[in-house]
């Protein structure tokens, strides 16, 4: 088991979420990953992961603490560990997209990265993220 940190990134209007289609997971999900040696905070690790996987860096943390702690098992494509305990932050980007890839960049960890309307999520969102994203629509 490893601790990870991630960022669920919504746009400035609160109508869109940025997701990437992760190569190893084979599904759409938020940006995140392992805590690097020397990192002193989960928030710092989540910000780094969001930047590395999306290019977004002007992010406001919504709320005063992590948004959620989520434990999940991993598929056979992960060789370093078999379970993540993910400290998730809700982050607001300083952009409202007018196109699916506005202000986003593709990383080598992803097949695709784009903004999705919270009321029109793509097929293939990792199932345990769907209820969280549905709550953000309200």
SEDREN-484624 format. One record per residue: residue in one letter; x, y, z of N, C-alpha, C in turn. Coordinates in steps of 0.02 Angstrom, whole numbers, always signed. Atoms other than C-alpha are relative to their C-alpha. Layout:
! residues N
<A,<X,Y,Z>,<X,Y,Z>,<X,Y,Z>>,
...
//
This chain:
! residues 138
<X,<+42,-58,+0>,<+0,+0,+0>,<+45,+61,+0>>,
<X,<-34,-64,+2>,<+60,+175,-42>,<-49,+57,+8>>,
<X,<+38,-62,+0>,<-6,+347,-2>,<+11,+35,-66>>,
<X,<-4,-42,+60>,<-43,+454,-154>,<-37,+65,+14>>,
<X,<+36,-64,-5>,<-108,+630,-180>,<-27,+17,-68>>,
<X,<+29,-17,+64>,<-224,+692,-315>,<-41,+64,+5>>,
<X,<+41,-60,+5>,<-319,+844,-374>,<-58,-10,-47>>,
<X,<+60,-1,+41>,<-497,+845,-436>,<-7,+73,-20>>,
<X,<-5,-70,+23>,<-488,+1003,-543>,<-64,+20,-36>>,
<X,<+57,-31,+32>,<-642,+1105,-583>,<+22,+67,-30>>,
<X,<-17,-64,+31>,<-641,+1260,-692>,<-26,+58,+43>>,
<X,<+20,-59,-39>,<-673,+1438,-631>,<-75,+6,+7>>,
<X,<+73,-5,-3>,<-859,+1425,-670>,<-32,-55,+42>>,
<X,<+27,+56,-37>,<-880,+1260,-577>,<-43,-47,-42>>,
<X,<+41,+43,+44>,<-963,+1179,-729>,<+39,-55,-34>>,
<X,<-42,+48,+35>,<-815,+1081,-798>,<+50,-32,+48>>,
<X,<-53,+34,-38>,<-692,+953,-729>,<+53,-23,-51>>,
<X,<-55,+23,+42>,<-522,+914,-804>,<+18,-72,+20>>,
<X,<-16,+70,-12>,<-487,+727,-821>,<+50,-23,-52>>,
<X,<-43,+31,+51>,<-358,+620,-906>,<-16,-74,-5>>,
<X,<+10,+71,+12>,<-374,+449,-983>,<+67,-34,+11>>,
<X,<-63,+27,-25>,<-237,+358,-888>,<+19,-64,-37>>,
<X,<-23,+58,+39>,<-133,+232,-987>,<-4,-65,+40>>,
<X,<-1,+62,-40>,<-114,+105,-844>,<-70,-18,+26>>,
<X,<+67,+13,-27>,<-289,+124,-772>,<-49,-18,-55>>,
<X,<+46,+13,+56>,<-376,+125,-941>,<-67,+33,+10>>,
<X,<+63,-35,-14>,<-507,+249,-881>,<+14,+74,+10>>,
<X,<-5,-72,-15>,<-541,+435,-856>,<+1,+9,+75>>,
<X,<-3,-15,-72>,<-492,+500,-684>,<+36,+66,+12>>,
<X,<-34,-61,-20>,<-419,+646,-589>,<+75,-9,-4>>,
<X,<-73,+1,+4>,<-234,+690,-591>,<+29,-17,+69>>,
<X,<-30,+16,-64>,<-125,+614,-455>,<+53,-54,-5>>,
<X,<-51,+52,-2>,<+11,+496,-402>,<+37,-3,+66>>,
<X,<-39,+12,-61>,<+142,+445,-276>,<+32,+63,+27>>,
<X,<-36,-54,-34>,<+222,+561,-150>,<+74,-11,-16>>,
<X,<-71,+6,+17>,<+400,+596,-207>,<+43,+9,+63>>,
<X,<-47,-8,-55>,<+548,+582,-89>,<+15,+74,+9>>,
<X,<-14,-70,-16>,<+574,+748,-2>,<-61,+45,+0>>,
<X,<+61,-42,-2>,<+396,+811,-26>,<-26,+2,+71>>,
<X,<+19,-9,-70>,<+331,+880,+137>,<-75,+5,+11>>,
<X,<+72,-5,-11>,<+145,+890,+106>,<-38,-37,-55>>,
<X,<+44,+32,+49>,<+5,+796,+20>,<-23,+53,-50>>,
<X,<+23,-52,+45>,<-57,+961,-51>,<+54,+17,-52>>,
<X,<-55,-13,+46>,<+113,+997,-128>,<+7,-54,-52>>,
<X,<-4,+56,+46>,<+118,+824,-205>,<-58,+1,-49>>,
<X,<+59,-4,+44>,<-59,+845,-274>,<+9,+55,-52>>,
<X,<-12,-55,+47>,<-13,+1013,-352>,<+52,-20,-52>>,
<X,<-51,+22,+47>,<+144,+938,-430>,<-29,-49,-51>>,
<X,<+29,+50,+45>,<+48,+790,-501>,<-48,+32,-50>>,
<X,<+45,-34,+47>,<-87,+903,-575>,<+40,+36,-53>>,
<X,<-41,-36,+49>,<+46,+1011,-657>,<+33,-49,-49>>,
<X,<-35,+48,+44>,<+144,+861,-724>,<-47,-33,-50>>,
<X,<+46,+38,+42>,<-10,+776,-796>,<-48,+42,-41>>,
<X,<+47,-43,+37>,<-109,+927,-858>,<+29,+66,-22>>,
<X,<-27,-66,+15>,<+0,+1082,-863>,<-32,+55,+41>>,
<X,<+34,-52,-40>,<-118,+1174,-744>,<+40,+14,+64>>,
<X,<-36,-16,-61>,<-32,+1269,-604>,<-30,+57,+41>>,
<X,<+32,-53,-38>,<-138,+1419,-553>,<-64,-29,+30>>,
<X,<+55,+38,-29>,<-250,+1319,-435>,<-14,+23,+71>>,
<X,<+22,-17,-68>,<-350,+1368,-281>,<-29,-63,+32>>,
<X,<+30,+56,-37>,<-387,+1235,-151>,<-69,+22,+25>>,
<X,<+68,-14,-23>,<-574,+1230,-117>,<-8,-32,+69>>,
<X,<+6,+25,-69>,<-602,+1212,+71>,<+66,+6,+37>>,
<X,<-59,-8,-44>,<-478,+1207,+214>,<+40,-63,+11>>,
<X,<-33,+64,-13>,<-426,+1025,+207>,<-7,-43,-63>>,
<X,<+13,+45,+56>,<-415,+879,+88>,<-74,-13,-8>>,
<X,<+70,+10,+18>,<-580,+845,+1>,<-24,-70,+20>>,
<X,<+21,+69,-11>,<-579,+657,+25>,<+61,-45,+8>>,
<X,<-50,+53,-2>,<-474,+506,+74>,<-32,-61,-32>>,
<X,<+30,+54,+38>,<-501,+363,-46>,<+50,-58,-5>>,
<X,<-42,+60,+6>,<-430,+185,-37>,<-25,-41,-59>>,
<X,<+20,+41,+56>,<-429,+80,-195>,<+56,-48,-20>>,
<X,<-48,+49,+24>,<-345,-75,-264>,<+17,+17,-72>>,
<X,<-26,-16,+66>,<-244,-67,-425>,<-3,-61,-46>>,
<X,<+1,+56,+48>,<-249,-171,-583>,<+71,-27,-10>>,
<X,<-64,+35,+11>,<-107,-284,-644>,<+52,+43,-35>>,
<X,<-48,-44,+34>,<-27,-140,-742>,<+45,+37,+49>>,
<X,<-40,-33,-51>,<+41,-70,-578>,<+45,-52,+33>>,
<X,<-47,+50,-25>,<+197,-161,-519>,<+32,+19,+66>>,
<X,<-34,-24,-60>,<+261,-54,-374>,<-42,-15,+62>>,
<X,<+44,+12,-57>,<+109,-77,-261>,<-67,-25,-27>>,
<X,<+64,+27,+21>,<-65,-153,-263>,<-59,+40,+27>>,
<X,<+54,-41,-29>,<-165,-23,-164>,<+26,+71,+12>>,
<X,<-15,-71,-15>,<-169,+167,-149>,<-49,+25,+53>>,
<X,<+41,-41,-44>,<-234,+272,-6>,<+11,+71,-25>>,
<X,<-6,-63,+37>,<-266,+432,-103>,<-30,+58,+40>>,
<X,<+22,-62,-32>,<-276,+602,-17>,<-20,+47,-57>>,
<X,<+26,-38,+57>,<-387,+700,-137>,<-17,+72,+20>>,
<X,<+15,-71,-9>,<-398,+889,-151>,<-46,+23,-55>>,
<X,<+41,-33,+50>,<-533,+988,-239>,<+35,+65,-16>>,
<X,<-38,-59,+23>,<-446,+1122,-342>,<-41,+37,-53>>,
<X,<+34,-41,+50>,<-517,+1267,-442>,<+53,+33,-43>>,
<X,<-46,-32,+47>,<-422,+1321,-598>,<-24,+70,-16>>,
<X,<+15,-70,+16>,<-415,+1503,-651>,<-22,+8,-73>>,
<X,<+20,-1,+70>,<-485,+1460,-823>,<-70,-29,-6>>,
<X,<+63,+31,+21>,<-657,+1428,-897>,<+9,-19,-73>>,
<X,<-16,+22,+68>,<-631,+1322,-1052>,<-55,+17,-50>>,
<X,<+46,-8,+56>,<-710,+1363,-1219>,<+9,-57,-50>>,
<X,<-13,+60,+41>,<-637,+1206,-1299>,<+24,-55,+47>>,
<X,<-16,+56,-45>,<-604,+1032,-1227>,<+72,-3,+26>>,
<X,<-70,+4,-22>,<-415,+1053,-1215>,<+30,+67,+20>>,
<X,<-24,-67,-19>,<-402,+1238,-1167>,<+45,-5,+62>>,
<X,<-48,-7,-56>,<-250,+1268,-1053>,<+27,-67,+25>>,
<X,<-23,+66,-21>,<-215,+1080,-1042>,<+56,-25,-46>>,
<X,<-51,+32,+41>,<-66,+980,-1101>,<+0,-75,+16>>,
<X,<-1,+73,-6>,<-48,+793,-1128>,<+67,-23,+26>>,
<X,<-62,+28,-26>,<+80,+696,-1027>,<+7,-72,-25>>,
<X,<-12,+68,+22>,<+158,+527,-1064>,<-40,-52,+39>>,
<X,<+41,+47,-40>,<+49,+448,-928>,<-71,-8,-27>>,
<X,<+69,-4,+21>,<-110,+486,-1025>,<-9,-13,-74>>,
<X,<+21,+5,+70>,<-198,+439,-1186>,<-30,+66,-22>>,
<X,<+37,-61,+16>,<-298,+601,-1178>,<-9,+40,+64>>,
<X,<+16,-44,-56>,<-332,+750,-1065>,<-47,+54,-26>>,
<X,<+49,-50,+23>,<-482,+865,-1077>,<-48,+20,+55>>,
<X,<+52,-24,-44>,<-617,+965,-992>,<-66,-35,-19>>,
<X,<+66,+30,+10>,<-787,+882,-970>,<-51,+38,+42>>,
<X,<+55,-30,-39>,<-951,+960,-918>,<-18,-49,+56>>,
<X,<+19,+44,-56>,<-999,+893,-747>,<-66,-35,-12>>,
<X,<+64,+32,+15>,<-1171,+855,-817>,<+3,-43,-64>>,
<X,<-8,+40,+60>,<-1099,+762,-969>,<+68,-35,+1>>,
<X,<-64,+35,-8>,<-957,+650,-909>,<+8,-53,-54>>,
<X,<-10,+50,+52>,<-877,+531,-1033>,<-12,-71,+26>>,
<X,<+2,+71,-17>,<-904,+344,-1036>,<+71,-18,+21>>,
<X,<-66,+23,-20>,<-761,+259,-946>,<+32,+39,+56>>,
<X,<-27,-31,-61>,<-741,+370,-794>,<+8,-56,+51>>,
<X,<-10,+51,-51>,<-667,+263,-656>,<-62,+0,+46>>,
<X,<+65,+1,-33>,<-826,+204,-567>,<-4,+33,+69>>,
<X,<+6,-30,-68>,<-783,+261,-390>,<+8,+75,+0>>,
<X,<-4,-73,+4>,<-754,+440,-451>,<-67,+31,-19>>,
<X,<+64,-25,+25>,<-928,+458,-528>,<-42,+32,+55>>,
<X,<+41,-32,-51>,<-1023,+489,-364>,<+29,+66,+26>>,
<X,<-32,-61,-22>,<-896,+620,-312>,<-13,+56,-50>>,
<X,<+12,-51,+51>,<-914,+713,-478>,<-74,+19,-3>>,
<X,<+71,-16,-1>,<-1103,+700,-469>,<-17,+48,+57>>,
<X,<+11,-46,-56>,<-1099,+786,-298>,<+22,+71,-16>>,
<X,<-25,-66,+18>,<-1002,+930,-374>,<-48,+38,-45>>,
<X,<+50,-33,+44>,<-1146,+967,-494>,<-50,+40,+39>>,
<X,<+52,-34,-39>,<-1257,+1027,-354>,<+23,+67,+27>>,
//
